[in-house]
């Protein structure tokens, strides 16, 4: 599956991702968690530290927006199914 992933307000990732704020990500799986886990495999500990909490969920300090209109609730985000061509926005709160 292919989705677009955007990052806002996460400067610790810009160096890791060669200063790119948007990525087209192709991964096997169907959920937000599958996508995030694929990104962690590709970009390693800096991305994991920036996005995930100690329980392996997207950190509660981050907002996750699906297709620029749907805010995903903490605790449920990793299980949300994605469709080909969706976009995910990870951004800091505040």
C-alpha positions as CSV (number, residue, x, y, z in Angstrom):
1,X,0.0,0.0,0.0
2,X,1.2,3.5,-0.7
3,X,0.3,6.6,1.5
4,X,1.7,10.1,1.9
5,X,3.1,10.9,5.3
6,X,3.7,14.5,6.5
7,X,5.5,15.8,9.5
8,X,5.0,19.2,11.1
9,X,6.7,20.6,14.2
10,X,9.1,17.6,14.5
11,X,12.5,19.2,13.8
12,X,14.4,16.2,15.2
13,X,13.2,14.2,12.1
14,X,14.3,16.7,9.5
15,X,17.9,15.6,9.5
16,X,17.0,11.9,9.6
17,X,14.7,12.4,6.6
18,X,17.1,14.6,4.6
19,X,15.1,17.7,5.5
20,X,12.0,16.3,3.8
21,X,8.7,17.0,5.6
22,X,6.7,14.7,3.3
23,X,7.2,11.1,2.2
24,X,5.5,8.7,-0.1
25,X,5.6,5.5,1.9
26,X,5.0,2.1,0.4
27,X,4.5,-0.6,3.1
28,X,2.9,-4.0,3.5
29,X,-0.1,-3.9,5.8
30,X,-3.3,-1.9,6.1
31,X,-3.2,0.1,9.4
32,X,-1.6,3.3,10.7
33,X,0.5,1.0,13.0
34,X,1.8,-1.0,10.0
35,X,2.9,2.3,8.3
36,X,4.5,3.7,11.5
37,X,6.3,0.4,12.1
38,X,7.6,0.4,8.5
39,X,8.9,4.0,9.0
40,X,10.7,2.9,12.2
41,X,12.4,0.1,10.4
42,X,13.5,2.4,7.7
43,X,14.6,5.4,9.8
44,X,15.5,3.8,13.1
45,X,15.7,5.1,16.6
46,X,15.3,8.8,15.9
47,X,12.0,8.3,14.3
48,X,10.8,5.9,17.0
49,X,11.8,8.3,19.7
50,X,10.0,11.2,18.0
51,X,6.8,9.4,17.2
52,X,6.2,6.6,19.7
53,X,5.6,6.4,23.5
54,X,6.9,3.7,25.8
55,X,3.9,1.5,24.9
56,X,4.7,1.6,21.2
57,X,1.7,3.9,20.4
58,X,1.9,7.2,18.7
59,X,2.8,9.6,21.5
60,X,-0.1,11.4,23.0
61,X,1.7,14.7,22.5
62,X,1.3,14.3,18.8
63,X,-1.8,14.9,16.7
64,X,-2.4,12.4,13.8
65,X,-4.7,13.6,11.0
66,X,-6.0,11.3,8.3
67,X,-6.6,12.9,4.9
68,X,-6.3,16.4,6.2
69,X,-9.7,16.2,8.0
70,X,-10.0,13.4,10.5
71,X,-8.2,13.6,13.9
72,X,-7.3,10.1,15.1
73,X,-7.9,9.4,18.8
74,X,-5.1,8.5,21.1
75,X,-5.2,4.8,22.0
76,X,-7.0,3.9,18.7
77,X,-4.7,5.4,16.1
78,X,-2.4,2.4,15.4
79,X,-5.4,0.2,14.5
80,X,-7.1,2.6,12.1
81,X,-7.2,1.1,8.6
82,X,-5.8,3.0,5.7
83,X,-6.6,3.0,2.0
84,X,-4.3,3.4,-1.0
85,X,-3.5,7.1,-1.5
86,X,-4.4,8.2,2.0
87,X,-2.4,10.9,3.7
88,X,-1.2,10.9,7.4
89,X,-0.1,14.1,9.1
90,X,1.9,13.8,12.3
91,X,2.2,17.2,14.1
92,X,3.0,18.5,17.5
93,X,0.4,20.0,19.8
94,X,0.4,23.7,20.3
